[in-house]
């Protein structure tokens, strides 16, 4: 998600906004900054004239009457490859935006997004008070981006976008931010004023339980609805050994250095509202560390039972991602925790070697009846506007147009055809995605309704047509045929990911616990690596039953706090309350 942007040579805010009507031939910054003394004076002199004219609503998609060129910068990829005749400056995307808004970006410099090249060059520009009209701030994490925004605000270098957002953000953009209680916007507010337009991604980090459904059906086991059901299936796989010769691995799990990553036990932690790597706010509003909360212990005890029963491999703590891939490809694994897209990678590998295999995802609600999930902040990029820029609403309108069109048939087909071989596709399509956090779930809900005949498939957005067609074919014609999945991989993958995984998630209420802090404190830099190792060592010992679970966990918590954890929590709480 890269960004663009512009500086302005034109002299009219355009688009029939209320700003423009009250400032004929003058700056329209009244909506955006409220800090331009000259404009304020001009506006005051026109009060009577403006009052006599009816207010005209700002148009979020309004085209400027005169061409506007704005200065900007952009992060780039290494070794760019463009379609013939195109470049960052000249491409069909920029032409599209120019046709829509009558605006054109002028790039004053570019730098690779890999490493710190872009950030370092931007830091130099800020230090030299030489920033473009509109530009994107990126960072390793949200806190790094916030720090840059704060630096710019303190130096009085960027615009307050509060009024511009209120007037010009499209209803869809506002609904998208509202889907997360405007959390994304709040990250870039200082003293109640909005200083940047952040991106926002849809949440898709739910942990699903993927089960070898061909084995489950062969053993006449019911579909799992609870964690206890999953444990029962694991036991049945252990006892029946469907892979043969004692090679079945009922629950394939790795937990070498991370607590709930790829192939990790995230679906078990979620059951207990436990988030082992997350700094989040508790009911009192204080930031706590999820890894030392008591519910973690309950989740570890479930894993300890699986381990004790031989349903988790004895060397699970030593296995890496590559070894889990080999296990899945061998066809010996029975249950694995994976994201909704797990069927695209790596679960399809099983079917390459075991043609009649079938993985099916299950969304298991926790005791609270909800689908629990921990989530980091939904954006680590933001768009800001130089103080005094004449058209502070321009980038907001750009994002309105971008987000309203990037899933259209023209856009998708252009991307798939003309730009299919372009490794710079992402950066050519300059814009920041601002999606509803429930966007993917809602898409799945619509697709499922269309497949089930509850909705007219013709009303689906273009981007979902392929998924609908593939799912419909698999459910209506293929799923009952021998080895249908391995012979019709695309149809099977769409069905399991969109229809079964996200379709089932759409039926449940989500409980999202957001990270309160994603940055690094001074004590974190010195001690967090050692604390993470301490955490993993304690977790491994509990799962392997090497000591009493309660005593081991309590000792770990005490050690974690004493060896720097308390200091980190103090710094984190101070950072989030500044």
LOFI-558440 format. One record per residue (C-alpha): residue in one letter; z negated, x, y negated. Coordinates in steps of 0.25 Angstrom, whole numbers, plus 5000, padded with zeros to 4 digits. Layout:
BEGIN
R  rest    c3    c1    c2
R     A     Z     X     Y
...
***
This chain:
BEGIN
R  rest    c3    c1    c2
R     X  5000  5000  5000
R     X  5005  5008  4989
R     X  5006  5004  4974
R     X  5015  5006  4963
R     X  5015  5004  4948
R     X  5020  5003  4935
R     X  5019  5005  4920
R     X  5024  4997  4909
R     X  5035  4999  4899
R     X  5037  4984  4896
R     X  5030  4977  4885
R     X  5027  4964  4891
R     X  5018  4960  4902
R     X  5028  4949  4906
R     X  5027  4938  4915
R     X  5023  4927  4906
R     X  5008  4931  4907
R     X  4998  4926  4898
R     X  4996  4940  4894
R     X  5010  4941  4889
R     X  5010  4928  4882
R     X  4999  4932  4873
R     X  5004  4946  4870
R     X  5018  4945  4866
R     X  5024  4959  4866
R     X  5010  4965  4868
R     X  5002  4970  4879
R     X  4998  4960  4890
R     X  4985  4968  4893
R     X  4976  4957  4889
R     X  4977  4952  4904
R     X  4975  4965  4910
R     X  4966  4974  4902
R     X  4959  4968  4890
R     X  4957  4982  4885
R     X  4969  4985  4877
R     X  4964  4985  4862
R     X  4978  4984  4856
R     X  4982  4973  4865
R     X  4969  4965  4862
R     X  4972  4966  4847
R     X  4986  4961  4849
R     X  4981  4950  4858
R     X  4971  4946  4848
R     X  4981  4945  4837
R     X  4989  4935  4845
R     X  4978  4926  4849
R     X  4983  4914  4841
R     X  4997  4916  4846
R     X  4993  4917  4860
R     X  4984  4906  4860
R     X  4995  4897  4855
R     X  5003  4900  4868
R     X  5000  4894  4881
R     X  4995  4904  4891
R     X  5005  4908  4902
R     X  4999  4911  4915
R     X  5001  4925  4920
R     X  5012  4927  4931
R     X  5008  4936  4942
R     X  5023  4937  4946
R     X  5029  4937  4932
R     X  5041  4946  4929
R     X  5039  4954  4917
R     X  5050  4951  4907
R     X  5053  4965  4903
R     X  5054  4977  4913
R     X  5041  4985  4915
R     X  5040  4999  4920
R     X  5026  5004  4924
R     X  5021  5017  4928
R     X  5014  5019  4941
R     X  5012  5029  4952
R     X  5012  5028  4967
R     X  5007  5034  4980
R     X  5018  5038  4989
R     X  5020  5042  5004
R     X  5025  5055  5008
R     X  5040  5057  5011
R     X  5045  5044  5006
R     X  5057  5038  5012
R     X  5064  5027  5004
R     X  5076  5018  5007
R     X  5088  5025  5001
R     X  5089  5023  4986
R     X  5074  5019  4984
R     X  5062  5026  4979
R     X  5048  5023  4975
R     X  5054  5020  4961
R     X  5067  5012  4966
R     X  5065  5003  4977
R     X  5067  4988  4981
R     X  5053  4986  4979
R     X  5052  4990  4965
R     X  5064  4983  4962
R     X  5058  4970  4968
R     X  5046  4972  4959
R     X  5054  4974  4947
R     X  5062  4961  4949
R     X  5049  4954  4951
R     X  5041  4959  4939
R     X  5051  4967  4931
R     X  5042  4980  4933
R     X  5045  4993  4938
R     X  5036  5005  4942
R     X  5038  5019  4936
R     X  5031  5029  4945
R     X  5025  5041  4937
R     X  5021  5048  4950
R     X  5019  5046  4965
R     X  5010  5054  4975
R     X  5009  5053  4990
R     X  4998  5043  4994
R     X  4994  5052  5006
R     X  4983  5061  5002
R     X  4977  5061  4988
R     X  4990  5065  4981
R     X  4991  5051  4974
R     X  4977  5050  4971
R     X  4976  5064  4965
R     X  4988  5062  4956
R     X  4982  5049  4952
R     X  4969  5055  4949
R     X  4976  5065  4940
R     X  4983  5054  4933
R     X  4970  5047  4930
R     X  4964  5060  4925
R     X  4975  5062  4916
R     X  4975  5048  4911
R     X  4990  5047  4915
R     X  4990  5035  4924
R     X  5002  5025  4926
R     X  5002  5011  4922
R     X  4999  5005  4936
R     X  4995  5013  4948
R     X  4989  5013  4962
R     X  4976  5019  4966
R     X  4974  5023  4980
R     X  4962  5030  4987
R     X  4956  5033  5001
R     X  4947  5021  4999
R     X  4943  5010  4990
R     X  4932  5018  4983
R     X  4942  5029  4980
R     X  4951  5019  4973
R     X  4940  5012  4966
R     X  4935  5026  4960
R     X  4949  5028  4954
R     X  4949  5014  4948
R     X  4935  5016  4942
R     X  4940  5030  4936
R     X  4951  5023  4930
R     X  4943  5012  4924
R     X  4933  5021  4919
R     X  4944  5029  4912
R     X  4949  5016  4906
R     X  4963  5019  4912
R     X  4966  5006  4920
R     X  4967  4992  4917
R     X  4957  4981  4920
R     X  4966  4971  4928
R     X  4957  4960  4929
R     X  4964  4950  4920
R     X  4978  4955  4925
R     X  4973  4952  4939
R     X  4968  4938  4936
R     X  4981  4934  4929
R     X  4992  4941  4937
R     X  4987  4943  4951
R     X  4995  4933  4960
R     X  4987  4922  4967
R     X  4990  4929  4980
R     X  4984  4942  4975
R     X  4972  4935  4971
R     X  4971  4928  4984
R     X  4972  4941  4991
R     X  4961  4948  4984
R     X  4952  4935  4985
R     X  4954  4935  5000
R     X  4944  4947  4999
R     X  4936  4941  4988
R     X  4943  4950  4978
R     X  4936  4962  4984
R     X  4949  4970  4982
R     X  4949  4968  4967
R     X  4934  4970  4966
R     X  4935  4984  4971
R     X  4943  4987  4958
R     X  4934  4980  4948
R     X  4926  4987  4938
R     X  4916  4980  4929
R     X  4923  4967  4934
R     X  4937  4972  4930
R     X  4948  4974  4939
R     X  4955  4987  4938
R     X  4965  4987  4950
R     X  4973  4979  4959
R     X  4970  4983  4974
R     X  4977  4981  4986
R     X  4971  4973  4997
R     X  4974  4972  5012
R     X  4973  4961  5022
R     X  4961  4963  5032
R     X  4966  4966  5046
R     X  4955  4975  5051
R     X  4949  4964  5061
R     X  4945  4970  5074
R     X  4951  4963  5086
R     X  4948  4964  5100
R     X  4961  4966  5108
R     X  4960  4963  5123
R     X  4970  4966  5134
R     X  4973  4951  5136
R     X  4981  4953  5148
R     X  4968  4958  5155
R     X  4960  4947  5149
R     X  4969  4936  5154
R     X  4970  4943  5168
R     X  4955  4943  5169
R     X  4954  4929  5164
R     X  4945  4932  5152
R     X  4944  4923  5140
R     X  4949  4928  5127
R     X  4937  4935  5119
R     X  4931  4927  5108
R     X  4918  4935  5106
R     X  4914  4949  5108
R     X  4907  4945  5121
R     X  4920  4940  5126
R     X  4926  4954  5123
R     X  4915  4961  5130
R     X  4917  4952  5142
R     X  4932  4955  5142
R     X  4929  4970  5142
R     X  4919  4968  5154
R     X  4930  4961  5161
R     X  4940  4972  5159
R     X  4930  4982  5163
R     X  4927  4974  5176
R     X  4941  4971  5179
R     X  4948  4984  5175
R     X  4962  4977  5172
R     X  4968  4991  5169
R     X  4964  4996  5183
R     X  4958  5008  5190
R     X  4946  5007  5181
R     X  4954  5011  5169
R     X  4951  4998  5160
R     X  4945  5001  5146
R     X  4939  4987  5143
R     X  4937  4991  5128
R     X  4945  5002  5122
R     X  4937  5007  5111
R     X  4936  5020  5103
R     X  4926  5024  5093
R     X  4927  5039  5091
R     X  4925  5040  5076
R     X  4926  5027  5071
R     X  4918  5014  5074
R     X  4929  5003  5074
R     X  4943  5009  5071
R     X  4955  5008  5080
R     X  4951  5004  5094
R     X  4936  5004  5089
R     X  4926  4993  5092
R     X  4927  4986  5078
R     X  4928  4973  5085
R     X  4914  4975  5091
R     X  4908  4979  5077
R     X  4914  4967  5070
R     X  4907  4958  5080
R     X  4894  4963  5074
R     X  4898  4963  5059
R     X  4897  4978  5061
R     X  4906  4988  5052
R     X  4902  5002  5056
R     X  4910  5010  5046
R     X  4909  5000  5034
R     X  4901  5001  5022
R     X  4899  4987  5018
R     X  4890  4978  5009
R     X  4879  4970  5017
R     X  4873  4957  5012
R     X  4865  4963  5002
R     X  4877  4970  4995
R     X  4873  4984  4999
R     X  4883  4993  5006
R     X  4879  4996  5021
R     X  4886  5004  5031
R     X  4891  4996  5043
R     X  4889  5007  5053
R     X  4874  5006  5053
R     X  4872  4991  5052
R     X  4864  4985  5064
R     X  4876  4977  5069
R     X  4883  4990  5073
R     X  4873  4992  5084
R     X  4876  4978  5090
R     X  4891  4982  5090
R     X  4888  4995  5097
R     X  4880  4988  5107
R     X  4892  4980  5111
R     X  4900  4993  5113
R     X  4889  4999  5120
R     X  4889  4988  5131
R     X  4904  4989  5132
R     X  4902  5004  5134
R     X  4891  5002  5144
R     X  4900  4993  5152
R     X  4911  5003  5152
R     X  4920  4994  5144
R     X  4922  5005  5133
R     X  4926  5019  5137
R     X  4915  5029  5139
R     X  4922  5039  5129
R     X  4926  5028  5119
R     X  4919  5037  5108
R     X  4929  5048  5111
R     X  4942  5041  5111
R     X  4951  5041  5099
R     X  4962  5032  5095
R     X  4973  5039  5103
R     X  4965  5038  5116
R     X  4963  5023  5113
R     X  4978  5021  5112
R     X  4980  5028  5125
R     X  4970  5018  5131
R     X  4977  5006  5126
R     X  4991  5011  5130
R     X  4986  5014  5144
R     X  4982  4999  5145
R     X  4968  5001  5149
R     X  4961  4995  5137
R     X  4956  4981  5137
R     X  4950  4978  5124
R     X  4951  4985  5111
R     X  4948  4983  5096
R     X  4960  4983  5087
R     X  4965  4977  5074
R     X  4975  4965  5074
R     X  4987  4975  5074
R     X  4982  4982  5086
R     X  4993  4977  5095
R     X  5003  4984  5087
R     X  4995  4997  5089
R     X  4990  5001  5098
R     X  4988  4990  5108
R     X  5003  4988  5111
R     X  5002  5002  5118
R     X  4996  4995  5130
R     X  5008  4986  5132
R     X  5017  4998  5132
R     X  5010  5003  5145
R     X  5005  4989  5150
R     X  5016  4979  5148
R     X  5008  4967  5152
R     X  4996  4971  5143
R     X  4992  4962  5132
R     X  4982  4964  5120
R     X  4976  4952  5113
R     X  4967  4953  5100
R     X  4955  4944  5099
R     X  4947  4942  5086
R     X  4933  4941  5090
R     X  4923  4934  5079
R     X  4910  4940  5077
R     X  4896  4933  5079
R     X  4898  4927  5065
R     X  4911  4921  5070
R     X  4920  4929  5060
R     X  4929  4941  5062
R     X  4921  4952  5056
R     X  4928  4964  5050
R     X  4925  4976  5041
R     X  4935  4980  5031
R     X  4937  4991  5021
R     X  4942  4987  5007
R     X  4955  4981  5007
R     X  4962  4991  4997
R     X  4961  5005  4993
R     X  4972  5005  4983
R     X  4972  4998  4969
R     X  4982  4997  4957
R     X  4978  4999  4943
R     X  4984  4998  4929
R     X  4983  5008  4918
R     X  4975  5004  4906
R     X  4984  4999  4895
R     X  4996  4996  4905
R     X  5003  4984  4898
R     X  5005  4976  4911
R     X  4992  4977  4919
R     X  4996  4964  4926
R     X  5009  4971  4931
R     X  5004  4978  4944
R     X  4997  4965  4947
R     X  5010  4957  4947
R     X  5016  4968  4955
R     X  5006  4966  4966
R     X  5008  4951  4965
R     X  5023  4953  4967
R     X  5021  4964  4978
R     X  5011  4956  4986
R     X  5019  4943  4985
R     X  5032  4949  4990
R     X  5029  4960  5000
R     X  5029  4951  5012
R     X  5041  4944  5008
R     X  5054  4944  5017
R     X  5061  4953  5007
R     X  5050  4963  5006
R     X  5047  4963  5021
R     X  5062  4965  5025
R     X  5065  4975  5014
R     X  5053  4983  5019
R     X  5058  4982  5034
R     X  5073  4984  5031
R     X  5075  4993  5019
R     X  5062  5001  5020
R     X  5061  5001  5035
R     X  5062  5016  5035
R     X  5055  5019  5022
R     X  5042  5026  5023
R     X  5039  5023  5009
R     X  5040  5008  5011
R     X  5025  5006  5008
R     X  5026  5013  4995
R     X  5040  5007  4991
R     X  5033  4993  4992
R     X  5024  4996  4980
R     X  5012  4987  4980
R     X  4998  4985  4984
R     X  4996  4974  4995
R     X  4986  4964  4991
R     X  4984  4955  5003
R     X  4974  4945  5007
R     X  4963  4951  5016
R     X  4966  4940  5026
R     X  4981  4941  5024
R     X  4984  4946  5039
R     X  4975  4935  5045
R     X  4982  4925  5037
R     X  4996  4930  5041
R     X  4991  4929  5055
R     X  4986  4915  5053
R     X  4999  4910  5048
R     X  5007  4917  5059
R     X  4998  4911  5070
R     X  5000  4897  5064
R     X  5015  4899  5063
R     X  5015  4904  5078
R     X  5007  4892  5082
R     X  5016  4882  5075
R     X  5005  4878  5065
R     X  5013  4884  5053
R     X  5028  4885  5050
R     X  5032  4899  5053
R     X  5043  4899  5042
R     X  5031  4899  5032
R     X  5026  4912  5037
R     X  5029  4924  5028
R     X  5040  4933  5031
R     X  5031  4944  5036
R     X  5025  4936  5047
R     X  5038  4931  5053
R     X  5040  4942  5063
R     X  5025  4940  5068
R     X  5027  4926  5069
R     X  5040  4927  5077
R     X  5035  4938  5086
R     X  5022  4930  5089
R     X  5029  4917  5091
R     X  5038  4923  5101
R     X  5027  4930  5109
R     X  5018  4917  5110
R     X  5029  4908  5113
R     X  5038  4916  5122
R     X  5032  4929  5126
R     X  5017  4930  5129
R     X  5017  4923  5142
R     X  5028  4932  5147
R     X  5025  4944  5156
R     X  5023  4957  5147
R     X  5027  4949  5135
R     X  5019  4958  5126
R     X  5024  4971  5130
R     X  5038  4966  5130
R     X  5037  4959  5116
R     X  5028  4969  5109
R     X  5031  4964  5095
R     X  5028  4949  5098
R     X  5016  4953  5106
R     X  5010  4962  5094
R     X  5013  4951  5084
R     X  5006  4941  5092
R     X  4994  4949  5096
R     X  4992  4954  5081
R     X  4995  4943  5072
R     X  4993  4930  5081
R     X  4982  4935  5090
R     X  4974  4945  5082
R     X  4975  4940  5067
R     X  4978  4926  5071
R     X  4964  4926  5078
R     X  4958  4933  5066
R     X  4963  4922  5057
R     X  4955  4912  5064
R     X  4942  4919  5061
R     X  4934  4921  5049
R     X  4933  4935  5045
R     X  4921  4943  5040
R     X  4926  4955  5032
R     X  4916  4965  5029
R     X  4922  4974  5018
R     X  4918  4989  5016
R     X  4910  4991  5003
R     X  4913  5006  5002
R     X  4925  5014  5007
R     X  4923  5026  4999
R     X  4915  5039  5001
R     X  4902  5043  4995
R     X  4897  5057  4993
R     X  4888  5056  5005
R     X  4899  5050  5013
R     X  4907  5062  5011
R     X  4896  5071  5016
R     X  4890  5062  5028
R     X  4899  5051  5032
R     X  4906  5058  5043
R     X  4893  5062  5049
R     X  4888  5048  5048
R     X  4900  5043  5054
R     X  4899  5052  5066
R     X  4884  5048  5067
R     X  4888  5034  5068
R     X  4898  5036  5078
R     X  4889  5044  5087
R     X  4878  5033  5086
R     X  4888  5022  5089
R     X  4894  5030  5101
R     X  4880  5032  5107
R     X  4876  5017  5106
R     X  4889  5013  5112
R     X  4887  5023  5124
R     X  4873  5019  5126
R     X  4868  5033  5124
R     X  4855  5027  5117
R     X  4849  5014  5113
R     X  4858  5007  5104
R     X  4847  5002  5094
R     X  4840  5016  5093
R     X  4853  5023  5092
R     X  4859  5014  5081
R     X  4846  5014  5073
R     X  4845  5029  5074
R     X  4860  5030  5069
R     X  4858  5021  5057
R     X  4845  5030  5053
R     X  4853  5043  5055
R     X  4865  5037  5047
R     X  4857  5033  5035
R     X  4849  5046  5035
R     X  4861  5055  5036
R     X  4868  5050  5024
R     X  4871  5035  5027
R     X  4860  5030  5017
R     X  4866  5039  5006
R     X  4880  5034  5009
R     X  4875  5020  5008
R     X  4868  5023  4995
R     X  4881  5029  4989
R     X  4890  5018  4994
R     X  4881  5007  4988
R     X  4881  5015  4975
R     X  4896  5016  4975
R     X  4899  5001  4978
R     X  4889  4997  4967
R     X  4895  5005  4956
***
